[in-house]
Amino acid sequence: MKLWDTATGRQLFEIGSRVRATTVAFSPDGALVATAGAGSGASIWDAAKASRQPLLRLSHKGTVSAVAFSPDGMRVATGGADNNSRIWDLRNGQQLLPIPHDGAVVAVAFNGDGTRLATAGPDNIARIRIWNAANGKLLLS
């Protein structure tokens, strides 16, 4: 992954590994970058310096197609081909909550105060679900 200065168009630096990233998200304060793609999870990187090693690795089985930071920057949600979305604690990389689905998860997003998580996946029809981000209870489908 390459980071660019949007004002000048100049490349600042490159971070990454051998896994090709297909989704990326910045933390609200811009200090962290989450990447994910083919492989077995997502990675959290320091956005201020080039590195070959991530700060954290978040494990999924299979491809991760979605990442999103919570508004407070303390959690990240992932979604993938393993039919799960997951919420992770960024202080220690521990999984806080697995949220099982009927099919692959292709998008995740927190609401403005971080209390809810929206997920989307094909499930034979386009389906969006809203979950309680603290306990994983389905609120709306």
Secondary structure, DSSP 8 states (H G I E B T S, - for coil): -EEE-TTT--EEEE---SS-EEEEEE-TTSSEEEEEESSSEEEEEETTS--SS-SEEEE-SS-EEEEEE-TTSSEEEEEETTSEEEEEETTT--EEEEEE-SS---EEEE-TTSSEEEEEE-TTS-EEEEEETTT--EEE-
